[in-house]
Amino acid sequence: MAQTVTECLAAGTDSVTLIDAVKAGTYDVRSKTQAEINEMVQRNVDHLSAILLYEPVDGNDMPNVKGAADSKKTTHVAAVTTGTNYIAAN
């Protein structure tokens, strides 16, 4: 059975949480260099970006996350922006 848009977005929830926590300073990064933190944030930005681009190729393929209502994707899009801005600033 194919995943729904909601299920696909749920797969990115941990990435949203991590990016937001790093930005807020509540994620424990004491053992990491700034370069390592930026790499970690970038991996999560990339993960979210990939999820946001999911679209079906045929009837048996993934759901159309790319074409889904923006209101379903708000936190994910915001996390991509937050992560990208964080990396640029650090």
Backbone hydrogen bonds, N-H to C=O, Kabsch-Sander energy under -0.5 kcal/mol:
donor,donor_aa,acceptor,acceptor_aa,energy
8,C,4,T,-2.2
9,L,5,V,-2.6
10,A,6,T,-2.1
11,A,7,E,-1.1
12,G,9,L,-1.7
13,T,10,A,-1.4
16,V,12,G,-2.1
17,T,13,T,-2.6
18,L,14,D,-2.6
19,I,15,S,-2.5
20,D,16,V,-2.5
21,A,17,T,-2.3
22,V,18,L,-2.6
23,K,19,I,-2.3
24,A,20,D,-2.1
25,G,21,A,-1.0
25,G,22,V,-0.6
26,T,21,A,-2.1
27,Y,21,A,-1.2
29,V,27,Y,-0.8
32,K,29,V,-2.1
37,I,33,T,-2.3
38,N,34,Q,-2.7
39,E,35,A,-2.2
40,M,36,E,-2.3
41,V,37,I,-2.7
42,Q,38,N,-2.7
43,R,39,E,-2.4
44,N,40,M,-1.7
45,V,41,V,-2.4
46,D,42,Q,-3.0
47,H,43,R,-2.1
48,L,44,N,-2.3
49,S,45,V,-2.7
50,A,46,D,-2.4
51,I,47,H,-2.1
52,L,48,L,-2.7
53,L,49,S,-0.8
53,L,50,A,-0.8
54,Y,51,I,-1.6
61,D,58,D,-1.7
65,V,63,P,-1.6
66,K,54,Y,-3.1
68,A,65,V,-1.2
72,K,69,A,-1.6
73,K,69,A,-0.6
73,K,70,D,-1.1
74,T,70,D,-0.6
77,V,73,K,-2.7
78,A,74,T,-2.5
79,A,75,T,-1.9
80,V,76,H,-1.9
81,T,77,V,-2.1
82,T,78,A,-2.9
83,G,79,A,-2.9
84,T,80,V,-2.5
85,N,81,T,-2.6
86,Y,82,T,-2.5
87,I,83,G,-2.4
88,A,84,T,-2.1
89,A,85,N,-1.9
90,N,86,Y,-1.2
90,N,87,I,-0.6
